[in-house]
């Protein structure tokens, strides 16, 4: 069961890209125990009635500091993201959670394929910071809308250079609804990793217009819907 709502203090704010920020929150009553891939709910003091509730995923696994590291992008005309873009260190907010089932399975498959777009990389990064088995093999296909708006690119590049079992495939591309998913660059680069006799855990994270076509494409390739873990943010 998720924890009850409690107060949390903003301990630091960091700009990751012109439109993405990292917010560190320290729960003031008790630590929030979560699994990488889960999210918390922030109740923002906006409007005349009930507070505005928004969900944000943790970017770092649990730590001894008990801080929650949340990452969010600035949504055009988005009340929640606009408010958070202007909070200061020391601001207190109401937080509840954790929630969500977008987590690593138990037991783990030795091979994992992650497909993420833009801030959909946040829960994936959290998972990759878990202590994975030494013989685990991971493929990350990460699509960024532009070079300026890429998240953690240097981090993943460095990880791929020192870990034999980690393959990082960055893609810079706008999301196109005018072409079939089979023509997407993501669909083309994932082909070598989805052979029928290959035990594989698949994760897709991003907005619905990204997740749903790719999940459908993988099902056409022989995956069952329950074999594909998916998380959407809109």
C-alpha positions in Angstrom: 0.0 0.0 0.0 1.3 3.5 -0.8 2.3 5.7 2.1 0.0 8.5 3.2 0.6 12.1 2.1 3.4 13.9 4.0 5.4 17.1 3.7 8.7 17.2 1.8 11.2 20.0 1.4 13.0 21.0 -1.8 16.7 20.6 -1.1 18.1 21.4 -4.5 17.2 22.3 -8.1 19.3 21.6 -11.1 18.8 22.4 -14.8 19.5 19.4 -17.0 18.5 21.0 -20.3 16.8 24.2 -21.2 13.4 22.5 -20.7 14.2 19.8 -18.1 14.9 20.2 -14.4 15.9 17.9 -11.5 14.3 18.4 -8.2 15.5 16.9 -5.0 12.9 16.4 -2.2 13.5 15.3 1.3 10.4 13.7 3.0 10.0 15.3 6.4 8.0 12.6 8.3 9.5 9.3 7.2 11.5 7.9 4.2 9.6 6.8 1.1 10.7 3.2 0.2 10.3 2.6 -3.5 11.4 0.4 -6.4 13.3 1.9 -9.3 10.7 2.7 -12.0 8.0 3.8 -9.5 6.7 7.4 -9.1 5.3 9.7 -6.4 2.4 12.1 -6.5 3.0 15.8 -5.7 0.0 17.9 -4.6 0.8 21.4 -5.8 -0.9 24.5 -4.2 -2.6 25.8 -7.3 -6.2 26.8 -7.9 -9.0 27.8 -5.5 -10.2 24.3 -4.8 -8.3 21.0 -4.4 -4.6 21.0 -5.0 -3.3 20.1 -8.4 -2.0 16.5 -8.4 0.9 15.5 -10.7 3.0 12.3 -10.9 6.8 12.4 -11.2 9.2 9.4 -11.4 12.3 9.0 -9.5 15.6 9.3 -11.4 17.8 7.8 -8.7 17.4 4.6 -6.7 16.8 4.9 -2.9 19.8 6.3 -1.1 21.0 6.8 2.5 20.1 10.5 2.2 16.4 9.6 1.8 16.0 12.3 -0.9 13.8 11.7 -3.9 15.4 12.8 -7.2 12.6 13.8 -9.5 13.0 15.0 -13.1 10.4 16.7 -15.2 10.1 18.7 -18.5 8.4 22.0 -19.0 5.1 21.3 -20.7 3.7 24.1 -22.8 0.8 25.7 -20.8 1.3 23.0 -18.1 0.3 24.4 -14.7 2.3 21.8 -12.7 5.6 22.0 -14.6 5.4 25.8 -14.8 4.9 25.9 -11.0 7.8 23.6 -10.3 10.1 25.5 -12.7 9.8 28.4 -10.3 10.0 26.8 -6.8 12.9 27.6 -4.6 15.1 25.6 -2.3 13.3 25.3 1.0 9.8 25.1 -0.5 7.6 22.5 1.1 5.3 20.3 -0.9 2.9 17.5 -0.2 4.1 14.1 -1.5 2.4 10.7 -1.6 3.5 7.3 -2.9 5.2 5.3 -4.2 3.0 4.1 -7.0 3.4 2.1 -10.2 4.3 -1.3 -11.5 6.9 -0.3 -14.1 9.7 -2.2 -12.3 12.2 -4.9 -13.1 10.8 -8.4 -12.9 11.8 -11.1 -10.4 13.7 -13.1 -11.4 15.5 -11.0 -14.0 16.0 -12.2 -17.6 19.7 -12.0 -18.5 18.8 -9.8 -21.5 16.8 -6.6 -21.2 15.8 -4.2 -24.0 14.8 -0.6 -23.0 13.1 1.8 -25.4 12.7 5.3 -24.1 11.9 8.7 -25.5 12.9 12.1 -23.9 11.9 12.2 -20.2 10.7 8.6 -20.5 14.4 7.9 -19.8 14.0 8.9 -16.2 12.6 5.6 -14.8 14.9 3.6 -17.1 18.0 5.5 -15.7 16.8 4.6 -12.2 16.5 0.9 -13.1 20.0 1.0 -14.7 21.4 2.3 -11.4 20.2 -0.8 -9.6 22.7 -3.5 -8.9 22.2 -5.8 -11.9 23.8 -9.2 -12.2 27.3 -9.1 -13.6 26.3 -11.2 -16.6 23.2 -9.2 -17.4 23.0 -7.9 -21.0 21.2 -4.6 -21.5 20.3 -2.7 -24.7 19.1 0.9 -24.4 17.6 2.6 -27.4 17.0 6.2 -26.3 15.3 8.8 -28.6 15.9 12.5 -27.9 13.9 15.3 -29.6 17.1 17.3 -30.2 20.8 17.3 -29.2 20.0 20.2 -26.8 17.3 18.2 -25.1 19.2 15.0 -24.5 19.3 13.6 -21.0 22.2 11.6 -19.5 23.8 11.0 -22.9 27.3 11.4 -21.6 26.5 9.1 -18.7 25.2 6.3 -20.9 28.1 6.7 -23.3 30.6 6.3 -20.5 28.7 3.3 -19.1 28.8 1.6 -22.5 32.5 2.2 -22.8 33.3 0.4 -19.6 30.7 -2.3 -19.4 30.7 -5.1 -22.0 27.1 -6.1 -21.3 25.6 -2.6 -21.9 24.8 -1.4 -25.4 23.7 2.2 -25.9 22.0 3.3 -29.1 21.1 7.1 -29.1 18.7 8.4 -31.7 17.8 12.1 -32.4 14.4 12.3 -34.1 11.1 14.0 -33.8 8.1 11.8 -33.3 6.3 11.3 -36.6 2.7 10.2 -36.9 2.8 10.5 -40.7 4.8 7.4 -41.2 4.2 3.8 -40.1 5.9 2.6 -36.9 7.8 0.0 -39.0 9.6 3.0 -40.6 10.6 4.6 -37.3 14.3 4.6 -36.6 13.6 2.8 -33.3 11.9 -0.1 -35.1 14.8 -0.5 -37.5 17.6 -0.6 -34.8 15.8 -3.0 -32.5 15.4 -5.7 -35.1 18.7 -7.6 -34.2 17.6 -7.9 -30.6 14.1 -9.4 -30.9 14.7 -12.9 -32.5 12.1 -15.4 -31.5 14.4 -17.7 -29.6 15.9 -15.0 -27.4 14.7 -14.7 -23.8 14.2 -10.9 -23.4 12.6 -8.5 -20.9 11.2 -5.5 -22.8 10.5 -2.0 -21.4 9.0 1.0 -23.2 8.7 4.4 -21.6 7.5 7.8 -23.0 4.3 9.5 -24.2 1.5 7.3 -25.6 2.2 8.3 -29.2 5.6 6.7 -28.8 4.8 3.7 -26.5 1.6 2.3 -28.1 2.9 2.0 -31.7 6.1 0.4 -30.5 4.3 -2.0 -28.3 2.0 -3.0 -31.1 5.0 -3.5 -33.4 6.7 -5.8 -30.9 3.5 -7.8 -30.6 3.5 -8.2 -34.4 7.0 -9.5 -34.0 5.8 -12.3 -31.7 5.8 -10.8 -28.2 2.8 -11.2 -26.0 1.3 -8.0 -24.5 2.1 -9.2 -20.9 5.8 -9.6 -21.9 6.1 -5.9 -22.6 6.3 -3.5 -19.7 5.2 0.0 -20.6 4.9 3.4 -18.9 3.2 6.5 -20.4 3.3 10.1 -19.1 0.4 11.8 -20.7 
